[in-house]
Amino acid sequence: MKSLRCIVLATDFSPSSERAFEEALEIAGTGGGNLLIVHAYQPASLLPTDIAAVPAVYAELDESLRENSEKRLEALSGRAREKGVAARPLLLSGTPEEAIVDLAKQEGADLIVMGTAGRRGVAGLLLGSVASRVIATAPCPVLTVRAATPRGPRVL
């Protein structure tokens, strides 16, 4: 099996992302790979809204989003380092699927790990998902991890 030197963990800080983090830690720890822990956010000025806000409001919201995301990424990186895994946090800006795929290309990633809500049926078809768009365009394999169901994880 090919050595996984560079693993990109894409997180949105959801329960499925927490499970993906645990999987990425295990993979990186076993193979000695480096873990890039990334969160991609859309700047406040790009978010859809029904109200027109003054630029200062957007700037304040954007700064708050960035600071909160950076703190959460640093906390995840610290947890990885405590487990002996080399980890680096990266905050990306822009459309999440494009930012994640672009980073994977730039870094020569061997694997992308990310959580997925696992929507099915009409909801999955209409809403799509960041994970499905990453899978469709990624330069490397993508491992998706679902959050545990109330009955426990599914084993196939």
C-alpha beads as a LAMMPS data file, in Angstrom:
LAMMPS data file: protein, C-alpha beads

156 atoms
155 bonds

1 atom types
1 bond types

-500.0 500.0 xlo xhi
-500.0 500.0 ylo yhi
-500.0 500.0 zlo zhi

Masses

1 110.0

Atoms # bond

1 1 1 0.000 0.000 0.000
2 1 1 1.185 3.490 -0.837
3 1 1 2.501 5.598 2.042
4 1 1 0.204 8.480 2.959
5 1 1 2.579 11.374 3.569
6 1 1 0.074 14.219 3.320
7 1 1 -3.466 13.824 4.638
8 1 1 -5.937 16.698 4.383
9 1 1 -8.656 16.665 7.024
10 1 1 -11.479 18.995 5.999
11 1 1 -13.642 19.983 8.954
12 1 1 -16.774 22.023 9.462
13 1 1 -16.625 21.250 13.213
14 1 1 -19.763 19.065 13.036
15 1 1 -20.191 15.638 14.714
16 1 1 -19.322 13.894 11.435
17 1 1 -16.181 16.027 11.196
18 1 1 -15.216 14.943 14.708
19 1 1 -15.461 11.305 13.616
20 1 1 -13.468 12.130 10.477
21 1 1 -10.812 13.748 12.695
22 1 1 -10.493 10.519 14.709
23 1 1 -10.157 8.471 11.497
24 1 1 -7.551 10.859 10.079
25 1 1 -5.580 10.703 13.345
26 1 1 -5.531 6.922 13.192
27 1 1 -4.431 6.868 9.550
28 1 1 -1.745 9.519 10.045
29 1 1 -0.540 7.932 13.276
30 1 1 -0.234 4.484 11.736
31 1 1 1.555 5.644 8.594
32 1 1 3.513 8.549 10.039
33 1 1 1.854 11.032 7.706
34 1 1 1.422 14.754 8.169
35 1 1 -2.072 16.004 8.847
36 1 1 -3.307 19.289 7.385
37 1 1 -6.403 20.259 9.344
38 1 1 -8.415 22.688 7.247
39 1 1 -11.629 24.621 7.526
40 1 1 -12.953 26.505 4.537
41 1 1 -15.307 29.352 5.172
42 1 1 -17.026 31.824 2.947
43 1 1 -16.350 35.425 3.931
44 1 1 -19.416 37.164 5.352
45 1 1 -19.696 39.387 2.292
46 1 1 -20.276 36.268 0.161
47 1 1 -22.944 34.702 2.377
48 1 1 -26.522 34.900 1.109
49 1 1 -28.628 37.322 3.150
50 1 1 -31.987 39.050 2.962
51 1 1 -30.677 42.309 4.354
52 1 1 -28.150 44.744 3.046
53 1 1 -25.695 45.454 5.844
54 1 1 -23.134 48.159 6.060
55 1 1 -19.542 47.116 5.279
56 1 1 -18.487 47.480 8.925
57 1 1 -20.997 44.791 9.937
58 1 1 -19.596 42.407 7.318
59 1 1 -16.033 43.145 8.442
60 1 1 -16.926 42.468 12.089
61 1 1 -18.737 39.231 11.226
62 1 1 -15.859 38.107 9.022
63 1 1 -13.303 38.778 11.781
64 1 1 -15.430 36.875 14.286
65 1 1 -15.760 33.889 11.913
66 1 1 -12.005 33.850 11.276
67 1 1 -11.039 34.094 14.964
68 1 1 -13.470 31.379 16.032
69 1 1 -12.377 29.055 13.223
70 1 1 -8.676 29.621 13.926
71 1 1 -9.161 28.778 17.623
72 1 1 -11.044 25.595 16.793
73 1 1 -8.444 24.541 14.204
74 1 1 -5.613 25.160 16.667
75 1 1 -7.429 23.059 19.286
76 1 1 -7.742 20.149 16.839
77 1 1 -4.073 20.489 15.861
78 1 1 -3.100 20.437 19.531
79 1 1 -5.094 17.249 20.074
80 1 1 -3.345 15.647 17.087
81 1 1 0.102 16.641 18.360
82 1 1 -0.751 15.198 21.787
83 1 1 -1.306 11.875 19.984
84 1 1 2.095 12.168 18.293
85 1 1 0.749 13.197 14.881
86 1 1 2.379 16.079 13.003
87 1 1 -0.456 18.508 12.335
88 1 1 -0.831 21.957 10.843
89 1 1 -4.020 24.056 10.933
90 1 1 -5.047 26.006 7.842
91 1 1 -7.978 28.368 7.451
92 1 1 -9.142 28.569 3.854
93 1 1 -11.406 31.206 2.372
94 1 1 -13.893 30.684 -0.427
95 1 1 -16.252 28.007 -1.623
96 1 1 -15.412 24.996 0.603
97 1 1 -15.214 22.331 -2.123
98 1 1 -13.026 24.486 -4.360
99 1 1 -10.747 25.575 -1.511
100 1 1 -10.287 21.986 -0.279
101 1 1 -9.544 20.575 -3.738
102 1 1 -7.179 23.452 -4.604
103 1 1 -5.253 22.898 -1.364
104 1 1 -5.037 19.146 -1.997
105 1 1 -3.548 19.858 -5.429
106 1 1 -1.087 22.455 -4.097
107 1 1 0.107 20.215 -1.264
108 1 1 0.211 16.998 -3.290
109 1 1 -2.194 15.361 -0.845
110 1 1 -2.372 11.588 -0.797
111 1 1 -5.795 11.495 0.888
112 1 1 -8.638 13.818 1.880
113 1 1 -10.687 12.838 4.928
114 1 1 -13.971 14.570 5.655
115 1 1 -17.265 14.066 7.410
116 1 1 -20.587 13.851 5.649
117 1 1 -24.149 14.245 6.864
118 1 1 -25.157 11.300 4.684
119 1 1 -28.320 12.872 3.272
120 1 1 -30.259 10.549 1.029
121 1 1 -33.148 10.732 -1.350
122 1 1 -34.540 14.086 -2.405
123 1 1 -32.630 16.028 0.284
124 1 1 -29.315 14.654 -0.958
125 1 1 -30.250 15.228 -4.572
126 1 1 -31.451 18.796 -4.118
127 1 1 -28.959 19.987 -1.527
128 1 1 -25.930 18.094 -2.739
129 1 1 -22.973 18.198 -0.424
130 1 1 -19.504 19.574 -0.147
131 1 1 -18.266 15.984 0.197
132 1 1 -19.837 14.857 -3.084
133 1 1 -18.368 17.834 -4.941
134 1 1 -14.928 17.191 -3.418
135 1 1 -15.126 13.526 -4.417
136 1 1 -15.984 14.515 -7.983
137 1 1 -13.011 16.864 -8.399
138 1 1 -10.310 15.742 -5.954
139 1 1 -6.832 14.860 -7.234
140 1 1 -6.572 11.997 -4.706
141 1 1 -8.788 9.490 -2.880
142 1 1 -11.409 10.902 -0.499
143 1 1 -12.515 9.104 2.663
144 1 1 -15.922 10.235 3.929
145 1 1 -17.007 9.509 7.482
146 1 1 -20.571 9.695 8.764
147 1 1 -21.473 10.741 12.276
148 1 1 -22.594 7.910 14.538
149 1 1 -26.307 7.251 14.477
150 1 1 -28.231 7.100 17.783
151 1 1 -28.055 3.299 17.543
152 1 1 -24.301 3.393 17.100
153 1 1 -22.058 3.312 14.064
154 1 1 -23.142 1.327 11.017
155 1 1 -20.933 -1.539 9.989
156 1 1 -21.262 -2.726 6.409

Bonds

1 1 1 2
2 1 2 3
3 1 3 4
4 1 4 5
5 1 5 6
6 1 6 7
7 1 7 8
8 1 8 9
9 1 9 10
10 1 10 11
11 1 11 12
12 1 12 13
13 1 13 14
14 1 14 15
15 1 15 16
16 1 16 17
17 1 17 18
18 1 18 19
19 1 19 20
20 1 20 21
21 1 21 22
22 1 22 23
23 1 23 24
24 1 24 25
25 1 25 26
26 1 26 27
27 1 27 28
28 1 28 29
29 1 29 30
30 1 30 31
31 1 31 32
32 1 32 33
33 1 33 34
34 1 34 35
35 1 35 36
36 1 36 37
37 1 37 38
38 1 38 39
39 1 39 40
40 1 40 41
41 1 41 42
42 1 42 43
43 1 43 44
44 1 44 45
45 1 45 46
46 1 46 47
47 1 47 48
48 1 48 49
49 1 49 50
50 1 50 51
51 1 51 52
52 1 52 53
53 1 53 54
54 1 54 55
55 1 55 56
56 1 56 57
57 1 57 58
58 1 58 59
59 1 59 60
60 1 60 61
61 1 61 62
62 1 62 63
63 1 63 64
64 1 64 65
65 1 65 66
66 1 66 67
67 1 67 68
68 1 68 69
69 1 69 70
70 1 70 71
71 1 71 72
72 1 72 73
73 1 73 74
74 1 74 75
75 1 75 76
76 1 76 77
77 1 77 78
78 1 78 79
79 1 79 80
80 1 80 81
81 1 81 82
82 1 82 83
83 1 83 84
84 1 84 85
85 1 85 86
86 1 86 87
87 1 87 88
88 1 88 89
89 1 89 90
90 1 90 91
91 1 91 92
92 1 92 93
93 1 93 94
94 1 94 95
95 1 95 96
96 1 96 97
97 1 97 98
98 1 98 99
99 1 99 100
100 1 100 101
101 1 101 102
102 1 102 103
103 1 103 104
104 1 104 105
105 1 105 106
106 1 106 107
107 1 107 108
108 1 108 109
109 1 109 110
110 1 110 111
111 1 111 112
112 1 112 113
113 1 113 114
114 1 114 115
115 1 115 116
116 1 116 117
117 1 117 118
118 1 118 119
119 1 119 120
120 1 120 121
121 1 121 122
122 1 122 123
123 1 123 124
124 1 124 125
125 1 125 126
126 1 126 127
127 1 127 128
128 1 128 129
129 1 129 130
130 1 130 131
131 1 131 132
132 1 132 133
133 1 133 134
134 1 134 135
135 1 135 136
136 1 136 137
137 1 137 138
138 1 138 139
139 1 139 140
140 1 140 141
141 1 141 142
142 1 142 143
143 1 143 144
144 1 144 145
145 1 145 146
146 1 146 147
147 1 147 148
148 1 148 149
149 1 149 150
150 1 150 151
151 1 151 152
152 1 152 153
153 1 153 154
154 1 154 155
155 1 155 156
